[in-house]
Each structure stands twice: as C-alpha cells, then as structure tokens.
C-alpha cells in the first residue's frame, strides 16, 4: 500500500509540474497593458494614463522582447522561458546587460497577467493586440 501511495504522489507531482509550462505560441505577439499596479508602496497607474501612454510588451520569435511606453521603446532584449518564469535579459547602452525575471500569473489567448519578482513588485494585466501576429 505504501508503494502505491508513493507512485500516486510522484504521478501528481509530475502532472503538476507539467501544468507550469507556458505555451510560447500563445505568448508571441503584442500585449497592450490595461492595468499596472505597484505593491510596495501600493500604487496604481490611472486608466486614463494607461490609455494616453499606450504601454505594451512584445514577444517575438527568436526570443526577442520589447517594452514600449508613450510611443517609444523603453526596453529591449531577449528572454528564455523557465516554467512560468520569463527570464529577461535587457540590453542597455554601452553593451551593458541586466537580467531580471517576470512571473506569469495568467495566460490565455487574449489575456496576460505577469509580475516582476522584486520586493516592490509590479503586477501588469494586458490584453492581446487585435493586430498582433
């Protein structure tokens, strides 16, 4: 009986770990931010400001990532997937690279919710751009 319980537990762990993988094909495209919340200190960006600034994040084949705000590219680099983690390497001026992760909280064909992994983390809700590839 103990061996059967062991196999059931191992099977549940394997099934549970498989559900943590993100389908990169769903992630590809442009995602328009609809809400941005900072949690330490608590703060959020007003909806009218989000509409005005039109922030977005773009995931493209070749693991390229671009973040836009106010019609300008504010960040670019590459990323790798690690379960529900996006491991982003940002390319800065002067050949400097900065690495930081994002955690995907929710992902469907139309909605993406992710957060930064800092102590004063930010949660972003985005919808897939209708003109996205």
TAGIBEL-V347610 format. One record per residue. N is the residue number from 0. RES is the residue in one letter. OMEGA is omega in radians with two decimals (999 if undefined). D_LAST is the distance of its C-alpha to the last C-alpha in Angstrom with 2 decimals. Layout:
n: <N & N>
res: <RES & RES>
omega: <OMEGA & OMEGA>
d_last: <D_LAST & D_LAST>
This chain:
n: <0 & 1 & 2 & 3 & 4 & 5 & 6 & 7 & 8 & 9 & 10 & 11 & 12 & 13 & 14 & 15 & 16 & 17 & 18 & 19 & 20 & 21 & 22 & 23 & 24 & 25 & 26 & 27 & 28 & 29 & 30 & 31 & 32 & 33 & 34 & 35 & 36 & 37 & 38 & 39 & 40 & 41 & 42 & 43 & 44 & 45 & 46 & 47 & 48 & 49 & 50 & 51 & 52 & 53 & 54 & 55 & 56 & 57 & 58 & 59 & 60 & 61 & 62 & 63 & 64 & 65 & 66 & 67 & 68 & 69 & 70 & 71 & 72 & 73 & 74 & 75 & 76 & 77 & 78 & 79 & 80 & 81 & 82 & 83 & 84 & 85 & 86 & 87 & 88 & 89 & 90 & 91 & 92 & 93 & 94 & 95 & 96 & 97 & 98 & 99 & 100 & 101 & 102 & 103 & 104 & 105 & 106 & 107 & 108 & 109 & 110 & 111 & 112 & 113 & 114 & 115 & 116 & 117 & 118 & 119 & 120 & 121 & 122 & 123 & 124 & 125 & 126 & 127 & 128 & 129 & 130 & 131 & 132>
res: <X & X & X & X & X & X & X & X & X & X & X & X & X & X & X & X & X & X & X & X & X & X & X & X & X & X & X & X & X & X & X & X & X & X & X & X & X & X & X & X & X & X & X & X & X & X & X & X & X & X & X & X & X & X & X & X & X & X & X & X & X & X & X & X & X & X & X & X & X & X & X & X & X & X & X & X & X & X & X & X & X & X & X & X & X & X & X & X & X & X & X & X & X & X & X & X & X & X & X & X & X & X & X & X & X & X & X & X & X & X & X & X & X & X & X & X & X & X & X & X & X & X & X & X & X & X & X & X & X & X & X & X & X>
omega: <3.13 & -3.14 & 3.11 & 3.10 & 3.12 & -3.13 & 3.09 & 3.13 & 3.12 & 3.13 & 3.12 & 3.13 & 3.14 & 3.12 & 3.12 & -3.13 & 3.10 & -3.11 & 3.14 & -3.11 & 3.13 & 3.09 & -3.09 & 3.12 & 3.08 & -3.09 & -3.10 & 3.08 & -3.13 & -3.13 & -3.14 & 3.13 & 3.04 & 3.09 & 3.09 & -3.11 & 3.02 & -3.01 & 3.12 & 0.07 & 3.14 & -3.12 & 3.02 & 3.13 & -3.10 & -3.12 & -3.14 & 3.10 & 3.09 & 3.10 & -3.12 & -3.06 & 3.10 & 3.13 & 3.12 & 3.03 & -3.07 & 3.05 & 3.14 & 3.12 & -3.03 & 3.11 & 3.08 & -3.12 & 3.10 & 3.03 & 3.13 & 3.09 & 3.12 & 3.13 & -3.12 & 3.04 & -3.13 & -3.14 & 3.05 & 3.13 & 3.13 & 3.13 & 2.97 & 3.10 & 3.10 & -3.03 & 3.10 & -3.13 & 2.95 & 3.12 & -3.00 & 3.00 & -3.12 & 3.10 & -3.13 & 3.11 & 3.11 & 3.12 & -3.13 & 3.09 & 3.09 & -3.12 & 3.01 & -3.10 & 2.94 & 3.05 & 3.08 & 3.13 & 3.13 & 3.06 & 3.01 & 3.14 & -3.09 & -3.06 & 3.09 & 3.04 & 3.13 & 3.12 & 3.02 & -3.06 & 3.11 & 3.09 & 3.08 & -2.98 & 3.10 & 3.09 & -3.12 & 3.01 & -3.09 & 3.05 & -3.12 & 3.11 & -3.09 & 3.14 & -3.10 & -3.11 & 999>
d_last: <52.06 & 50.94 & 49.07 & 47.20 & 46.20 & 45.03 & 42.78 & 41.36 & 40.59 & 38.98 & 36.88 & 35.73 & 34.80 & 32.79 & 30.91 & 30.38 & 29.04 & 26.49 & 25.04 & 24.34 & 21.59 & 17.98 & 15.30 & 13.05 & 10.32 & 10.33 & 10.59 & 7.57 & 5.55 & 7.79 & 10.81 & 13.43 & 16.96 & 19.22 & 22.23 & 23.78 & 27.10 & 29.47 & 32.10 & 34.87 & 36.07 & 34.47 & 32.45 & 29.31 & 27.54 & 28.27 & 25.60 & 26.48 & 26.00 & 22.50 & 21.68 & 23.45 & 21.94 & 18.30 & 17.72 & 14.40 & 13.34 & 10.38 & 10.18 & 9.06 & 10.58 & 14.21 & 14.70 & 14.18 & 14.31 & 14.74 & 16.45 & 16.96 & 19.88 & 21.54 & 19.17 & 20.02 & 18.76 & 21.31 & 20.40 & 18.63 & 19.24 & 18.38 & 18.46 & 19.66 & 19.62 & 23.11 & 23.16 & 21.94 & 22.36 & 19.91 & 22.26 & 21.11 & 22.92 & 22.84 & 24.01 & 26.67 & 28.86 & 31.64 & 29.83 & 30.13 & 27.80 & 27.67 & 26.54 & 25.88 & 24.31 & 22.27 & 22.94 & 20.31 & 22.35 & 19.93 & 16.47 & 15.08 & 11.86 & 12.54 & 14.85 & 15.55 & 19.12 & 20.32 & 23.49 & 25.09 & 27.97 & 30.66 & 33.82 & 32.72 & 29.25 & 26.47 & 24.39 & 20.99 & 19.33 & 15.76 & 13.48 & 9.73 & 8.72 & 8.48 & 6.49 & 3.77 & 0.00>
